[in-house]
Amino acid sequence: RKDLVGLALKKVKQEGIVKTYKFAKSMLSGGWPLGYSCAGIVIATGESVDTFKVGDAVACAGLGYASHAEYVHVPGTMAAKIADGIDMKQASFATIGAVAIHALHRAEVSFGQIVVVYGMGLIGSITARILNAAGCQVIGIDIDEQRLKKTVLHKSLTKNPVEEVCAFAA
């Protein structure tokens, strides 16, 4: 992962190679839970949880909770029931879509506006698609040109985004 290599190099500059090596080794030996969104079937609930029952299909969110694992322990506030007929794979993206929609609400985006999405990873890509569906003109910005090619956008930018956005929006 390029992002982790970059962090490691930064840590080497700040703390030295020996300290960075020891830190990396300790992190690798413990393992990391992957993911922040999942879907599954409830196999047990806490005493205070009355929203779900054993056997319910749920979509879950939360870094450190909704990991890509066989079993997860998720607070009730980080889960939602899946409607009948919805595929588990599709439902596992519900919380990621909710993050994108929440960001659009916070930004007070309206139909037909020109919107810049900075970073076309998973959430950025979903955000751009939601915006396109809402009739917005989407300008995607990412340093990785491959990410820009994978997402259908009104205009993709990588060189001088500020000048290009201003020229496009004028």
C-alpha positions as a Python dict, from the first residue, in 0.01 Angstrom:
ca = {
    (1, 'R'): (0, 0, 0),
    (2, 'K'): (147, 328, -121),
    (3, 'D'): (-7, 526, 164),
    (4, 'L'): (159, 309, 430),
    (5, 'V'): (496, 325, 255),
    (6, 'G'): (468, 705, 256),
    (7, 'L'): (387, 706, 627),
    (8, 'A'): (680, 476, 698),
    (9, 'L'): (923, 700, 509),
    (10, 'K'): (793, 1003, 698),
    (11, 'K'): (838, 819, 1028),
    (12, 'V'): (1196, 723, 930),
    (13, 'K'): (1277, 1090, 872),
    (14, 'Q'): (1123, 1192, 1204),
    (15, 'E'): (1226, 906, 1434),
    (16, 'G'): (1496, 708, 1259),
    (17, 'I'): (1508, 370, 1090),
    (18, 'V'): (1552, 153, 1401),
    (19, 'K'): (1251, 297, 1584),
    (20, 'T'): (1041, 280, 1266),
    (21, 'Y'): (1142, -83, 1205),
    (22, 'K'): (1044, -183, 1560),
    (23, 'F'): (712, -1, 1528),
    (24, 'A'): (634, -166, 1192),
    (25, 'K'): (727, -509, 1324),
    (26, 'S'): (499, -470, 1626),
    (27, 'M'): (210, -355, 1404),
    (28, 'L'): (252, -645, 1163),
    (29, 'S'): (270, -908, 1436),
    (30, 'G'): (-61, -796, 1587),
    (31, 'G'): (-257, -778, 1263),
    (32, 'W'): (-513, -516, 1165),
    (33, 'P'): (-884, -555, 1123),
    (34, 'L'): (-970, -466, 763),
    (35, 'G'): (-1275, -275, 654),
    (36, 'Y'): (-1539, -47, 799),
    (37, 'S'): (-1856, -182, 641),
    (38, 'C'): (-2014, -527, 639),
    (39, 'A'): (-2341, -716, 629),
    (40, 'G'): (-2443, -1036, 801),
    (41, 'I'): (-2687, -1225, 1020),
    (42, 'V'): (-2729, -1145, 1392),
    (43, 'I'): (-2620, -1444, 1603),
    (44, 'A'): (-2650, -1274, 1944),
    (45, 'T'): (-2743, -938, 2094),
    (46, 'G'): (-2653, -750, 2409),
    (47, 'E'): (-2905, -726, 2693),
    (48, 'S'): (-2988, -362, 2618),
    (49, 'V'): (-3042, -418, 2242),
    (50, 'D'): (-3408, -445, 2147),
    (51, 'T'): (-3378, -325, 1786),
    (52, 'F'): (-3247, -657, 1651),
    (53, 'K'): (-3309, -1022, 1715),
    (54, 'V'): (-3114, -1337, 1633),
    (55, 'G'): (-3157, -1415, 1263),
    (56, 'D'): (-3202, -1055, 1146),
    (57, 'A'): (-3000, -951, 840),
    (58, 'V'): (-2810, -629, 914),
    (59, 'A'): (-2571, -386, 746),
    (60, 'C'): (-2304, -245, 977),
    (61, 'A'): (-2058, 42, 979),
    (62, 'G'): (-1763, 157, 1183),
    (63, 'L'): (-1387, 134, 1167),
    (64, 'G'): (-1276, -121, 1422),
    (65, 'Y'): (-1625, -274, 1437),
    (66, 'A'): (-1758, -364, 1092),
    (67, 'S'): (-1448, -549, 980),
    (68, 'H'): (-1415, -793, 694),
    (69, 'A'): (-1432, -1095, 923),
    (70, 'E'): (-1640, -1403, 985),
    (71, 'Y'): (-1770, -1262, 1316),
    (72, 'V'): (-1788, -899, 1431),
    (73, 'H'): (-1910, -724, 1747),
    (74, 'V'): (-2088, -404, 1646),
    (75, 'P'): (-2273, -153, 1866),
    (76, 'G'): (-2646, -145, 1791),
    (77, 'T'): (-2621, 218, 1681),
    (78, 'M'): (-2379, 115, 1404),
    (79, 'A'): (-2617, -137, 1242),
    (80, 'A'): (-2939, -127, 1040),
    (81, 'K'): (-3180, -399, 934),
    (82, 'I'): (-3162, -508, 572),
    (83, 'A'): (-3495, -505, 389),
    (84, 'D'): (-3626, -833, 251),
    (85, 'G'): (-3498, -911, -98),
    (86, 'I'): (-3179, -704, -71),
    (87, 'D'): (-2857, -891, -152),
    (88, 'M'): (-2599, -903, 132),
    (89, 'K'): (-2320, -781, -97),
    (90, 'Q'): (-2527, -478, -195),
    (91, 'A'): (-2627, -415, 165),
    (92, 'S'): (-2265, -414, 277),
    (93, 'F'): (-2220, -92, 74),
    (94, 'A'): (-2517, 82, 239),
    (95, 'T'): (-2312, 243, 513),
    (96, 'I'): (-2049, 361, 266),
    (97, 'G'): (-2325, 519, 59),
    (98, 'A'): (-2462, 674, 379),
    (99, 'V'): (-2123, 837, 445),
    (100, 'A'): (-2132, 988, 95),
    (101, 'I'): (-2491, 1109, 131),
    (102, 'H'): (-2419, 1253, 477),
    (103, 'A'): (-2129, 1451, 331),
    (104, 'L'): (-2357, 1587, 58),
    (105, 'H'): (-2616, 1693, 316),
    (106, 'R'): (-2348, 1865, 525),
    (107, 'A'): (-2222, 2047, 214),
    (108, 'E'): (-2582, 2152, 135),
    (109, 'V'): (-2555, 2032, -225),
    (110, 'S'): (-2857, 2101, -448),
    (111, 'F'): (-2971, 1948, -778),
    (112, 'G'): (-2784, 2077, -1082),
    (113, 'Q'): (-2490, 2230, -898),
    (114, 'I'): (-2128, 2192, -1000),
    (115, 'V'): (-1958, 1987, -727),
    (116, 'V'): (-1591, 1903, -680),
    (117, 'V'): (-1509, 1564, -532),
    (118, 'Y'): (-1150, 1551, -411),
    (119, 'G'): (-1026, 1193, -392),
    (120, 'M'): (-1181, 929, -614),
    (121, 'G'): (-1132, 625, -394),
    (122, 'L'): (-1430, 412, -294),
    (123, 'I'): (-1627, 682, -109),
    (124, 'G'): (-1534, 954, -359),
    (125, 'S'): (-1642, 734, -648),
    (126, 'I'): (-1975, 653, -485),
    (127, 'T'): (-2024, 1022, -401),
    (128, 'A'): (-1962, 1116, -765),
    (129, 'R'): (-2213, 859, -886),
    (130, 'I'): (-2477, 982, -639),
    (131, 'L'): (-2414, 1340, -755),
    (132, 'N'): (-2444, 1238, -1122),
    (133, 'A'): (-2773, 1065, -1045),
    (134, 'A'): (-2893, 1386, -876),
    (135, 'G'): (-2822, 1589, -1190),
    (136, 'C'): (-2507, 1757, -1060),
    (137, 'Q'): (-2203, 1831, -1272),
    (138, 'V'): (-1918, 1647, -1100),
    (139, 'I'): (-1555, 1748, -1118),
    (140, 'G'): (-1334, 1471, -987),
    (141, 'I'): (-983, 1535, -858),
    (142, 'D'): (-730, 1266, -774),
    (143, 'I'): (-355, 1225, -808),
    (144, 'D'): (-413, 872, -943),
    (145, 'E'): (-531, 910, -1303),
    (146, 'Q'): (-658, 548, -1308),
    (147, 'R'): (-918, 636, -1044),
    (148, 'L'): (-1043, 919, -1261),
    (149, 'K'): (-1084, 688, -1560),
    (150, 'K'): (-1290, 438, -1359),
    (151, 'T'): (-1554, 689, -1255),
    (152, 'V'): (-1795, 854, -1498),
    (153, 'L'): (-1753, 1226, -1439),
    (154, 'H'): (-1838, 1547, -1614),
    (155, 'K'): (-1473, 1653, -1605),
    (156, 'S'): (-1160, 1500, -1452),
    (157, 'L'): (-868, 1707, -1332),
    (158, 'T'): (-517, 1635, -1212),
    (159, 'K'): (-279, 1922, -1307),
    (160, 'N'): (-387, 2254, -1155),
    (161, 'P'): (-726, 2186, -1000),
    (162, 'V'): (-794, 2534, -860),
    (163, 'E'): (-745, 2712, -1192),
    (164, 'E'): (-930, 2444, -1389),
    (165, 'V'): (-1229, 2439, -1150),
    (166, 'C'): (-1254, 2820, -1160),
    (167, 'A'): (-1236, 2820, -1542),
    (168, 'F'): (-1495, 2541, -1569),
    (169, 'A'): (-1737, 2703, -1323),
    (170, 'A'): (-1708, 3053, -1476),
}
